[in-house]
Amino acid sequence: MRSGPLVTVGIPVYNNETALPNAIKSVFAQSLQDWELVLVDDGSTDQSLQFARRIDDPRVRLLPPDGKNLQLGARLNQIARAARGEYLARMDADDLCHPKRLELQLEFLQNHPDVQIVGASSCILDSQGNPAQICPVPASHDDIFRHKFKSGIAVVHPSLCAPTEWWRRWPYTEHNIRCEDYELWLRASRHCVFANLPDVLYYTNEFLSYSLRKYARSKHTGAKIVWQYASKECGSLPAALYVIQRYGHIGIWALAKLLRLQKLLIARRYTSLSEREKFEIDKILELIRNTGLPLRE
């Protein structure tokens, strides 16, 4: 018999005072209410920590802050160790979850015991928080990893949900800053089955979080990881070509920034929304943003 909640939602927080309230509202708006929310601060210098302390609900736990900036991988491992739920769902502090995200992902995992971890398609929000485009992801493990060295692994990292024990068995390598997830998926993919739901269950503020510095660091770390894995799997020459391609992307993005076209490059990575889709997503976003939170004065 379970003694804890069915699912833990884990959110690392770093200077997210503006977006964090709506992120938390999207957890409170879930159709499945057997959850706990674990927040961990990564040395924020704004009011994020103060807001987190105001949440007055026994299902919400703020892990004791240490004032350090340990980066994402360390904080995600910390959340996995602290989680009391049978399952653990990832989430970023500046994003939103569809109200049925937890219900549908847990239903899928329970009905597909051969699958260890499941993600979902996502909607990209523009700088005003309006639905802009869709990031569809393939459903099957083979399709998710089909272009793993060339263009990446087709999962939306913060949309993922897996049994809590899975996250503990497969921790992030913490020094792989900006590529913690990429290295983990490559390492785990030979032993675990990944899947995605085609449903748009996650809303991400990619336009707000983009920066050339972050992008360049991600590509640099990713190039080292690609060499580590691809050279063994594909040979040195193909691995070298994949590495060169990644560094080439940095140059393209640097030029786009110089010409102020970086938003156009981001937009080209995704698919357009129909007016009907925009209308439906707007209704969901309104529901989330109008969800009340129990706050201490």
WOSULRA-V587092 format. One record per backbone hydrogen bond with DSSP energy under -1.0 kcal/mol. CO is the residue of the C=O (numbers start at 1). NH is the residue of the N-H. Records with the same first field share a line. If there is no record, write none. Layout:
CO=NH / NH
This chain:
5=86
6=87
7=36
8=89
9=38
11=40
13=42
16=20
19=23
20=24
21=25
22=26
24=28
25=29
27=30
33=35
34=7
36=9
37=61
38=11
39=63
40=13
47=51
48=52
49=53
51=54
52=55
54=296
57=60
59=37
61=39
71=75
72=76
73=77
74=78
75=79
76=80
77=81
78=82
79=83
86=164
87=8
88=162
89=10
92=95
96=203
98=101
99=31
100=104
101=105
102=106
103=107
104=108
105=109
106=110
107=111
108=112
112=115
117=195
118=161
119=197
121=201
122=135
123=204
124=132 / 133
126=129
130=126
133=124
134=271
135=122
139=196
140=144
141=145
144=154
145=148
147=151 / 152
153=155
156=159
157=160
160=90
161=118
162=88
163=166 / 167
164=168
165=169
166=170
173=176
175=177
176=179
179=183
180=184
181=185
182=186
183=187
184=188
185=189
188=191 / 192
193=116 / 117
195=119
197=121
199=121 / 201
201=98
202=123
203=96
204=125 / 206
205=209
206=210
211=215
212=216
213=217
214=218
215=219
216=220
217=221
218=222
219=223
220=224
221=225
222=226
223=227
224=228
225=229
226=230
227=231
229=233
230=234 / 235
235=239
236=240
237=241
238=242
239=243
240=244
241=245
242=246
243=247
244=248
245=249
246=250
247=251
248=252
249=253
250=254
251=255
252=256
253=257
254=258
255=259
256=261
257=260
261=265
262=266
263=267
264=268
266=269
267=270
271=134
274=278
275=279
276=280
277=281
278=282
279=283
280=284
281=285
282=286
283=287
284=288
285=289
286=290
288=291
294=56
